[in-house]
């Protein structure tokens, strides 16, 4: 690049490109710069006009020459130019090179030029110019320190040093303000770019879509696969060139003594960016009162949003922020680590505050699963903190982790308390109205479905009960828990013991409710319906089955068989009494009146049974089929045998039709209509 021609009688100088600057700095054959007092410093005169005229007559210096002259000046011992050296006299001037003023003017000129740029980003358009600017500002900050350390020996030298220091400090402060505003603009511009909801291709729209999909497509808290984040989920959204510019700004500000300003600005803007990212997914700042006043449906949605936010922080936001801090503060890794630690702690506290507010809400059974989701989410967050290498040496890591553990423990205690309330729910269900038709009781459905879903969190529940089992024991009933004798692991599991206790209470409650039925047969249908429902639920869930064990299932199956036998005895064995051969013969002959009475009583009782029990309900198809088959196996052969043997003793025709109402096939068909829950008209015998 050719040097720009310098205007005549001007103290400004031409800017060479950065390649020329680097060549001058690196080459030992660079043209020597006259650093004699006459060349670097005009004569000390009280007449300002004379000084200005003298300086104006000196030839302009190129930027490489200015830098070289400044570097030579900076390399001198701080005390040598202006100390009380015996070889100097009091009249010797302080050697402040003319390049100091030229450098200040150069920095001001470049700031003015950047300010004229209509673009929002000042840097990045001309890398060579940017390199010159940062190099000049870096030397300017060193000059301020250098001149401030000088010890002039006379009044004139003191005035000169003070003037140079004031000038340098003023320009340096302006440069720092410019860099601070540019860093703010870069960080703010990225935040604004990512918040454009109207553009589906914008970073926020992409991230918000992914963010919402985590929390609202499923009830369970399922972490995403640990794959590298796609470009649609990158955070923060800075190009490598922008990161490089921010790194140069940070290095320059910190080197110039503006570390505090740089750190404060960084924290303000990154917190703002994080708040924006979390708000994209719908996570609002809610007070404890806000959470307390929420209806459960609304709070449940907030919890889902919170879970998604925590997971996104674990997998995308915090790792991305850590990488950004590491890249921008590459030259000051300790500062980058501290800033990342402060931000991570700030975000974590905000997330934990919501969790603590949720724990303080009224506890009810339906909240258990969201509480367990939150518990698992915090567990994953703690694991992410433990695995964060760039955060490993920060003492605040243990502080944040300890707070996470405390909140997780409170959620675990709440989950244990909620689960134990299931006992109270079963005990308090003392309704005196029997379920129509002997169907499965709502309490049975609710309890078993609740347990089935709860056991999807089996490992988590075992963990929280293990940690808080003493509280669980205090809050549970006084009844003796039933241990799972065929599962060694279950013996030592407080959750398994609690599960057994709940099942015992449910059995006792159902037994009590079965006594509300006046019809003993219906009582056993009720017990079979509920018992079968419980067994099928347990066998259908491997996790509940594992906790309850085979012994418990075998015992329950045995109870069901006994209920079945009792039902047969109360209903069909009484019917079979009318098909008994005993008592039909009088003096060695079949008594027609007795035979007619037997058929009449059988028909009447069978009609009553069919009319009543066709309205009863057995929802389990297998149990329904088993009952029908067993009834038919008992009744149909006995009736066929009785009919075949004694049909001949009735007069054919009208008398036979009057007393023989059903054929064996009719009996089978009518038995197949039982337990449908629908009354049916009685069929006539087949012809």
C-alpha positions, -999 to 999 in steps of 0.1 A, spaced: 0 0 0 14 34 -9 18 60 18 -7 88 18 10 121 10 13 143 41 0 178 39 26 205 43 32 220 77 11 195 95 19 173 125 -2 145 111 13 114 95 4 89 69 -9 54 78 9 25 63 -8 -8 60 -3 -34 88 20 -55 67 45 -26 65 41 -21 102 49 -57 109 79 -55 85 93 -25 103 89 -42 137 103 -75 126 132 -64 104 165 -54 119 173 -34 88 144 -10 93 154 26 88 168 41 119 147 68 136 165 98 148 158 98 186 181 126 195 166 153 216 166 177 187 147 153 165 122 140 191 116 171 212 114 207 202 134 233 221 120 241 255 105 275 251 79 294 269 66 307 236 39 282 224 39 297 189 76 291 185 72 254 196 43 249 172 63 265 143 93 244 151 72 212 152 54 221 120 87 223 101 97 188 111 89 161 85 59 138 91 64 103 105 48 72 91 28 50 115 55 24 116 80 51 125 58 64 152 54 29 166 91 24 165 98 56 182 72 49 209 86 14 214 121 28 219 108 53 244 88 26 262 119 5 264 140 30 283 144 27 321 116 47 337 141 68 358 167 74 332 152 102 311 140 124 339 159 115 371 184 135 390 213 121 370 245 139 379 254 142 342 222 162 336 216 197 346 184 212 359 179 228 325 179 195 306 144 189 292 123 158 297 126 137 266 89 132 256 91 122 219 69 140 193 55 106 184 35 106 216 14 135 203 13 120 169 0 87 183 -27 104 202 -38 123 171 -38 91 152 -60 73 177 -84 102 177 -85 103 140 -92 66 137 -120 68 163 -136 97 143 -134 76 112 -150 46 128 -177 68 142 -185 80 106 -192 44 96 -229 40 90 -227 3 97 -236 -10 132 -204 -29 134 -174 -7 134 -147 -34 131 -142 -61 106 -146 -41 74 -108 -35 71 -87 -59 92 -55 -40 85 -70 -8 98 -84 -26 128 -49 -41 135 -34 -6 133 -60 8 157 -55 -19 184 -18 -16 181 -19 21 186 -43 19 215 -21 -7 231 9 16 229 -12 45 241 -21 27 273 15 18 279 25 54 273 1 66 299 17 43 325 52 52 313 47 90 315 29 87 348 60 69 363 84 97 351 101 118 378 110 152 362 135 173 380 124 208 371 92 228 368 93 229 330 98 192 327 70 186 352 47 208 332 56 189 300 51 155 316 18 165 331 6 179 297 16 147 279 0 125 305 -32 145 304 -33 143 267 -25 106 265 -49 97 293 -77 117 277 -73 100 244 -70 67 261 -102 72 280 -120 81 248 -106 50 231 -117 28 260 -152 44 259 -153 37 222 -142 0 227 -167 -4 255 -196 8 234 -185 -13 204 -184 -44 226 -218 -36 239 -231 -31 204 -217 -64 192 -232 -83 222 -265 -64 219 -267 -68 181 -264 -106 185 -292 -106 211 -315 -86 188 -307 -108 159 -317 -138 178 -350 -123 190 -367 -119 157 -397 -142 160 -411 -131 126 -383 -148 108 -386 -186 110 -350 -188 99 -337 -166 127 -316 -181 155 -343 -176 181 -371 -191 160 -349 -222 154 -339 -225 190 -373 -218 204 -388 -245 183 -362 -270 195 -366 -257 231 -404 -262 231 -402 -296 216 -381 -308 245 -406 -300 272 -441 -303 256 -442 -334 235 -440 -359 264 -450 -362 300 -417 -377 310 -385 -359 314 -364 -375 286 -330 -360 279 -320 -356 243 -294 -379 228 -259 -367 236 -251 -358 200 -233 -326 189 -257 -297 187 -269 -290 152 -263 -256 136 -300 -248 144 -293 -251 181 -260 -232 183 -256 -207 211 -244 -180 212 -248 -170 175 -214 -153 170 -193 -158 139 -156 -166 145 -146 -132 131 -168 -115 156 -154 -135 185 -119 -126 174 -129 -89 174 -144 -92 209 -112 -110 221 -91 -81 208 -114 -55 225 -113 -75 258 -75 -78 257 -70 -42 249 -94 -30 277 -79 -53 303 -43 -44 293 -52 -7 296 -65 -12 332 -102 -12 323 -107 -48 334 -136 -39 358 -155 -20 330 -150 -49 307 -162 -75 332 -192 -55 343 -203 -49 307 -198 -86 298 -219 -98 327 -247 -73 320 -249 -82 283 -245 -120 288 -272 -121 315 -294 -102 291 -287 -127 264 -295 -156 287 -327 -140 299 -337 -136 263 -329 -172 255 -348 -185 285 -378 -163 277 -380 -177 242 -391 -210 256 -417 -193 278 -398 -193 310 -408 -162 329 -396 -148 362 -422 -159 387 -423 -150 424 -432 -175 451 -466 -157 454 -471 -161 416 -464 -198 418 -486 -202 449 -516 -186 432 -513 -207 401 -539 -234 393 -522 -268 388 -529 -269 350 -510 -237 346 -482 -246 370 -478 -280 353 -471 -262 320 -446 -239 338 -429 -269 352 -426 -285 317 -412 -252 304 -387 -251 334 -376 -287 326 -370 -278 290 -350 -247 301 -328 -267 324 -321 -293 298 -313 -267 272 -290 -250 297 -272 -283 303 -268 -293 267 -266 -260 247 -266 -227 266 -240 -232 293 -216 -252 272 -219 -226 245 -214 -198 270 -184 -215 284 -169 -218 250 -176 -182 242 -159 -170 275 -130 -192 268 -125 -178 233 -131 -142 240 -108 -142 271 -83 -165 256 -54 -143 268 -69 -141 303 -83 -176 310 -88 -168 347 -110 -139 339 -130 -159 314 -135 -187 340 -146 -163 367 -171 -146 343 -185 -179 332 -188 -191 367 -206 -160 378 -230 -163 349 -236 -200 354 -243 -194 391 -267 -166 383 -287 -187 358 -287 -217 382 -300 -196 411 -328 -184 389 -338 -219 379 -335 -232 415 -357 -204 428 -386 -216 407 -380 -252 419 -381 -241 455 -413 -221 449 -429 -252 434 -419 -273 465 -438 -248 487 -471 -253 469 -499 -275 483 -491 -312 478 -515 -334 460 -513 -368 443 -514 -355 407 -482 -335 414 -460 -365 421 -449 -372 385 -439 -336 378 -420 -335 410 -402 -366 400 -395 -351 366 -380 -320 383 -360 -343 406 -345 -362 377 -338 -329 358 -319 -315 387 -300 -348 390 -290 -343 353 -281 -307 360 -258 -317 389 -241 -343 367 -236 -316 340 -220 -293 366 -197 -322 378 -187 -329 342 -180 -292 332 -142 -292 328 -139 -255 323 -158 -250 356 -138 -276 375 -114 -252 393 -139 -226 402 -147 -226 439 -182 -214 432 -189 -247 415 -192 -265 448 -214 -237 461 -238 -239 432 -237 -277 433 -245 -277 470 -275 -255 464 -287 -278 436 -284 -308 460 -304 -290 487 -332 -282 463 -332 -317 448 -335 -331 483 -365 -309 491 -382 -321 459 -374 -356 469 -389 -351 503 -420 -337 487 -423 -366 463 -421 -391 493 -447 -371 512 -471 -371 481 -467 -408 475 -474 -416 512 -506 -396 509 -519 -425 488 -524 -444 521 -546 -416 534 -566 -416 502 -573 -453 505 -582 -451 541 -605 -421 537 -624 -438 508 -651 -453 530 -681 -449 507 -712 -469 517 -727 -473 483 -716 -504 464 -704 -502 428 -733 -512 405 -730 -547 389 -699 -557 409 -676 -538 385 -641 -527 392 -642 -500 419 -629 -465 409 -605 -466 438 -589 -498 424 -585 -483 390 -571 -450 404 -547 -468 428 -533 -493 403 -530 -468 374 -512 -444 399 -489 -472 410 -483 -483 374 -473 -448 364 -453 -442 395 -432 -473 389 -421 -459 356 -400 -438 380 -390 -469 400 -353 -461 403 -360 -425 412 -386 -434 438 -363 -460 453 -336 -434 456 -358 -407 472 -373 -433 496 -339 -445 505 -328 -410 513 -359 -399 531 -373 -432 544 -375 -420 580 -399 -393 570 -418 -418 550 -422 -442 579 -435 -413 601 -460 -403 575 -473 -438 567 -499 -459 585 -494 -479 616 -502 -512 598 -475 -537 595 -460 -537 559 -458 -569 540 -424 -577 528 -416 -593 495 -401 -626 507 -390 -639 473 -371 -607 463 -340 -601 485 -336 -566 470 -371 -557 479 -366 -565 516 -342 -536 519 -361 -512 497 -382 -487 516 -401 -480 484 -410 -517 480 -422 -518 516 -443 -487 510 -458 -503 479 -467 -534 499 -483 -513 525 -505 -496 499 -515 -529 484 -525 -543 518 -546 -512 525 -563 -516 491 -571 -552 497 -586 -544 531 -606 -516 516 -620 -538 489 -629 -566 513 -648 -540 534 -666 -527 503 -675 -563 491 -696 -566 523 -719 -539 511 -735 -563 486 -765 -582 499 -761 -608 472 -732 -631 482 -727 -641 446 -723 -605 435 -698 -600 464 -675 -626 449 -680 -612 414 -669 -578 428 -638 -594 445 -629 -613 414 -633 -582 392 -610 -561 414 -586 -589 422 -582 -597 385 -577 -561 376 -549 -557 402 -531 -589 391 -533 -580 355 -519 -546 362 -490 -560 381 -482 -587 356 -485 -561 328 -458 -539 344 -424 -555 348 -413 -529 373 -443 -534 397 -440 -571 393 -403 -569 402 -412 -550 433 -442 -572 443 -426 -605 434 -439 -639 421 -449 -650 456 -474 -622 459 -488 -628 425 -493 -665 431 -510 -657 464 -533 -633 447 -541 -658 419 -550 -683 446 -573 -658 462 -591 -654 429 -596 -691 425 -611 -692 459 -635 -663 450 -645 -683 419 -653 -714 440 -673 -694 465 -693 -678 436 -700 -713 421 -711 -725 455 -734 -696 462 -751 -696 427 -748 -727 406 -745 -755 432 -778 -743 447 -793 -746 412 -779 -781 408 -798 -793 439 -829 -794 417 -812 -818 393 -804 -842 421 -818 -877 416 -824 -883 452 -860 -880 464 -876 -884 430 -887 -920 436 -915 -929 458 -920 -966 465 -896 -975 437 -913 -953 411 -905 -918 398 -930 -894 413 -944 -871 386 -954 -844 410 -920 -843 425 -904 -844 390 -926 -816 378 -917 -795 408 -880 -801 402 -883 -788 366 -904 -759 377 -880 -749 404 -850 -753 381 -866 -731 354 -876 -705 379 -842 -703 396 -823 -703 363 -845 -675 349 -838 -654 380 -801 -661 378 -800 -652 342 -821 -621 346 -799 -609 374 -764 -619 364 -767 -609 328 -767 -573 342 -735 -579 361 -703 -568 346 -670 -587 341 -649 -564 320 -619 -587 318 -626 -609 287 -605 -637 300 -622 -638 334 -656 -635 317 -648 -665 294 -634 -685 323 -666 -679 343 -689 -689 315 -669 -720 306 -668 -732 342 -705 -725 347 -714 -743 315 -692 -772 325 -711 -776 357 -746 -769 347 -750 -782 311 -739 -818 316 -760 -822 348 -791 -807 331 -786 -829 300 -782 -860 321 -813 -851 342 -834 -843 312 -823 -874 293 -832 -897 322 -865 -882 333 -880 -866 302 -898 -899 294 -918 -897 327 -936 -866 315 -965 -870 291 -955 -858 256 -972 -827 243 -985 -800 264 -973 -813 297 -938 -818 284 -937 -783 270 -949 -768 302 -922 -782 324 -893 -787 300 -886 -751 292 -850 -754 280 -830 -778 260 -793 -782 269 -783 -760 240 -805 -733 253 -788 -735 287 -754 -731 270 -766 -701 250 -781 -683 280 -749 -689 301 -729 -672 273 -751 -641 279 -740 -637 315 -718 -608 327 -724 -585 297 -740 -558 318 -771 -559 296 -804 -576 306 -817 -600 279 -851 -616 273 -852 -652 282 -851 -675 252 -874 -704 246 -863 -740 242 -851 -750 207 -874 -772 186 
